[in-house]
Amino acid sequence: MQYNNLLFYILIYVGLTFGEYFVHKYVMHNKDGSIIRRLYGDSHVKHHLDVMGDMTLKDDHNEKGLYFNIQGMLLMSMCNFMVFYIIRLILDIDLSNAYILMISVSIAGIYGLIWNNLHCVFHKLYGDIDTYNFYVRWSYKNHAYHHLQKGDDKGNYNIILPGADQILGAYRTCVNNLTYCTTGQVTPNNKELCEREKRGEEMEHGLKFCATKQRD
């Protein structure tokens, strides 16, 4: 029974990291005209258009796309409860529905608070990235590669709960936009990024273009 209790919490994390991956990739990055776009909206898509090549935001950036709101926390709470309840049944452990509900809501609330703080850090609204601890600096690079990698090779959909990206082969450690930069899809705020990659420059805070990384 004690083993099952430990396994319960391990599976909770597994569920959370895969949930973060799939929600970010398929819900937040929804396609124009899709059912998900009509249900969820395009705030996250607009957020990506606000991000400059150095991870700062345009002056008139969309605030809604920057934060994990109350509605998102409530939806996450409900999804958590359903998943955690199923895990409890499978493992046949003695946990009350009230306890499952409590941890479902608590995790969603804590996740939202951490995400809202870190997301502002990632986009340099709270000062120099290099002054933060290892976890924040690593998370920044992880999220920066998500934003800076364009096109079909975009990855790093995990935000604060790593794991699924690595397992599903979506973990990126450098930027390769050489194909993207030759298309007509380049937005004005990414033109400088394309020029820097073409020149083989290094980026700030240890970020690298793949071509530069291969030469190291």
C-alpha positions as semicolon CSV with decimal commas, in nm:
position;residue;x (nm);y (nm);z (nm)
1;M;0,000;0,000;0,000
2;Q;0,285;0,240;0,085
3;Y;0,440;0,163;-0,256
4;N;0,107;0,246;-0,425
5;N;0,089;0,578;-0,242
6;L;0,434;0,673;-0,372
7;L;0,339;0,557;-0,721
8;F;0,025;0,772;-0,700
9;Y;0,231;1,090;-0,664
10;I;0,478;0,983;-0,931
11;L;0,189;0,927;-1,172
12;I;0,046;1,265;-1,077
13;Y;0,366;1,429;-1,200
14;V;0,366;1,217;-1,516
15;G;0,007;1,323;-1,582
16;L;0,092;1,689;-1,522
17;T;0,397;1,701;-1,750
18;F;0,214;1,526;-2,035
19;G;-0,095;1,739;-1,974
20;E;0,116;2,056;-1,994
21;Y;0,271;1,933;-2,319
22;F;-0,053;1,843;-2,497
23;V;-0,250;2,147;-2,380
24;H;0,030;2,382;-2,485
25;K;0,087;2,217;-2,822
26;Y;-0,267;2,142;-2,933
27;V;-0,491;2,380;-2,737
28;M;-0,282;2,695;-2,694
29;H;-0,122;2,660;-3,039
30;N;-0,456;2,603;-3,207
31;K;-0,513;2,659;-3,576
32;D;-0,715;2,941;-3,728
33;G;-1,071;2,825;-3,799
34;S;-1,047;2,518;-3,575
35;I;-1,304;2,421;-3,311
36;I;-1,039;2,467;-3,043
37;R;-0,975;2,823;-3,167
38;R;-1,344;2,903;-3,129
39;L;-1,352;2,754;-2,780
40;Y;-1,014;2,868;-2,645
41;G;-0,939;3,180;-2,847
42;D;-0,610;3,303;-2,992
43;S;-0,450;3,486;-2,699
44;H;-0,148;3,253;-2,689
45;V;-0,098;3,273;-3,065
46;K;-0,101;3,653;-3,037
47;H;0,146;3,628;-2,749
48;H;0,396;3,457;-2,978
49;L;0,362;3,741;-3,227
50;D;0,448;3,985;-2,947
51;V;0,781;3,819;-2,861
52;M;1,095;3,976;-3,005
53;G;1,415;3,792;-3,098
54;D;1,567;3,868;-2,756
55;M;1,257;3,737;-2,571
56;T;1,137;4,086;-2,475
57;L;0,782;4,190;-2,562
58;K;0,653;4,460;-2,791
59;D;0,535;4,771;-2,609
60;D;0,173;4,706;-2,709
61;H;0,186;4,333;-2,625
62;N;-0,127;4,134;-2,546
63;E;-0,147;4,110;-2,165
64;K;-0,404;3,829;-2,178
65;G;-0,160;3,593;-2,346
66;L;0,104;3,653;-2,081
67;Y;-0,085;3,516;-1,779
68;F;-0,246;3,191;-1,666
69;N;-0,589;3,320;-1,564
70;I;-0,852;3,207;-1,313
71;Q;-1,052;3,026;-1,582
72;G;-0,742;2,829;-1,673
73;M;-0,683;2,735;-1,310
74;L;-1,044;2,618;-1,273
75;L;-1,022;2,410;-1,591
76;M;-0,692;2,261;-1,477
77;S;-0,849;2,179;-1,139
78;M;-1,130;1,985;-1,306
79;C;-0,891;1,797;-1,537
80;N;-0,662;1,722;-1,243
81;F;-0,950;1,579;-1,043
82;M;-1,060;1,345;-1,322
83;V;-0,707;1,219;-1,389
84;F;-0,612;1,184;-1,020
85;Y;-0,941;1,006;-0,946
86;I;-0,874;0,751;-1,222
87;I;-0,518;0,697;-1,094
88;R;-0,655;0,638;-0,745
89;L;-0,900;0,377;-0,876
90;I;-0,633;0,198;-1,077
91;L;-0,395;0,181;-0,782
92;D;-0,678;0,100;-0,538
93;I;-0,555;0,332;-0,265
94;D;-0,757;0,475;0,022
95;L;-0,783;0,846;-0,055
96;S;-1,107;1,041;-0,013
97;N;-1,270;1,242;-0,290
98;A;-1,222;1,550;-0,073
99;Y;-0,846;1,489;-0,063
100;I;-0,832;1,435;-0,440
101;L;-1,024;1,760;-0,489
102;M;-0,796;1,946;-0,250
103;I;-0,474;1,846;-0,424
104;S;-0,634;1,905;-0,766
105;V;-0,721;2,265;-0,680
106;S;-0,398;2,327;-0,487
107;I;-0,177;2,207;-0,772
108;A;-0,368;2,421;-1,025
109;G;-0,341;2,727;-0,801
110;I;0,030;2,680;-0,730
111;Y;0,096;2,608;-1,098
112;G;-0,081;2,929;-1,199
113;L;0,110;3,141;-0,948
114;I;0,447;2,997;-1,049
115;W;0,367;3,028;-1,420
116;N;0,251;3,390;-1,394
117;N;0,570;3,485;-1,212
118;L;0,812;3,286;-1,429
119;H;0,651;3,389;-1,757
120;C;0,715;3,754;-1,672
121;V;1,074;3,664;-1,578
122;F;1,118;3,477;-1,907
123;H;1,013;3,784;-2,104
124;K;1,244;4,009;-1,903
125;L;0,981;4,210;-1,720
126;Y;1,151;4,143;-1,383
127;G;1,517;4,217;-1,454
128;D;1,827;4,027;-1,563
129;I;1,783;3,652;-1,613
130;D;2,141;3,583;-1,501
131;T;2,064;3,699;-1,146
132;Y;1,821;3,409;-1,087
133;N;1,886;3,054;-0,966
134;F;1,972;2,753;-1,183
135;Y;1,612;2,632;-1,221
136;V;1,488;2,971;-1,342
137;R;1,782;3,013;-1,581
138;W;1,729;2,662;-1,722
139;S;1,354;2,720;-1,754
140;Y;1,419;3,049;-1,931
141;K;1,640;2,880;-2,191
142;N;1,386;2,601;-2,233
143;H;1,107;2,854;-2,293
144;A;1,325;3,077;-2,510
145;Y;1,394;2,786;-2,746
146;H;1,019;2,729;-2,764
147;H;0,964;3,087;-2,880
148;L;1,271;3,127;-3,100
149;Q;1,239;2,796;-3,288
150;K;0,989;2,856;-3,567
151;G;0,796;2,631;-3,804
152;D;0,724;2,260;-3,780
153;D;1,031;2,190;-3,563
154;K;0,899;2,393;-3,270
155;G;0,932;2,213;-2,939
156;N;0,980;2,267;-2,564
157;Y;0,609;2,272;-2,486
158;N;0,675;2,198;-2,120
159;I;0,689;2,522;-1,928
160;I;0,761;2,446;-1,562
161;L;0,714;2,067;-1,553
162;P;0,986;1,906;-1,769
163;G;0,965;1,547;-1,885
164;A;0,720;1,503;-2,171
165;D;0,929;1,706;-2,417
166;Q;1,226;1,480;-2,358
167;I;1,021;1,159;-2,380
168;L;0,834;1,265;-2,695
169;G;1,141;1,397;-2,877
170;A;1,035;1,760;-2,867
171;Y;1,320;1,894;-2,654
172;R;1,527;2,161;-2,834
173;T;1,868;2,288;-2,721
174;C;1,945;2,522;-3,011
175;V;1,765;2,724;-3,279
176;N;1,752;2,625;-3,645
177;N;1,538;2,859;-3,851
178;L;1,740;2,842;-4,173
179;T;1,443;2,702;-4,367
180;Y;1,186;2,924;-4,193
181;C;1,390;3,237;-4,268
182;T;1,373;3,169;-4,645
183;T;0,992;3,159;-4,646
184;G;0,745;3,444;-4,657
185;Q;0,630;3,368;-4,303
186;V;0,895;3,577;-4,126
187;T;0,733;3,842;-3,907
188;P;0,897;4,188;-3,871
189;N;1,011;4,116;-3,514
190;N;1,190;3,798;-3,630
191;K;1,387;3,952;-3,918
192;E;1,677;4,042;-3,689
193;L;1,677;3,686;-3,550
194;C;1,711;3,549;-3,902
195;E;1,996;3,789;-3,978
196;R;2,180;3,691;-3,660
197;E;2,148;3,321;-3,744
198;K;2,272;3,386;-4,096
199;R;2,582;3,556;-3,951
200;G;2,631;3,269;-3,704
201;E;2,617;3,489;-3,396
202;E;2,568;3,366;-3,042
203;M;2,269;3,483;-2,844
204;E;2,236;3,610;-2,490
205;H;2,226;3,393;-2,175
206;G;2,389;3,090;-2,339
207;L;2,130;3,044;-2,612
208;K;2,271;2,922;-2,942
209;F;2,186;2,869;-3,305
210;C;2,238;2,505;-3,406
211;A;2,495;2,596;-3,672
212;T;2,699;2,785;-3,411
213;K;2,667;2,496;-3,165
214;Q;2,802;2,248;-3,420
215;R;3,114;2,459;-3,468
216;D;3,190;2,464;-3,091
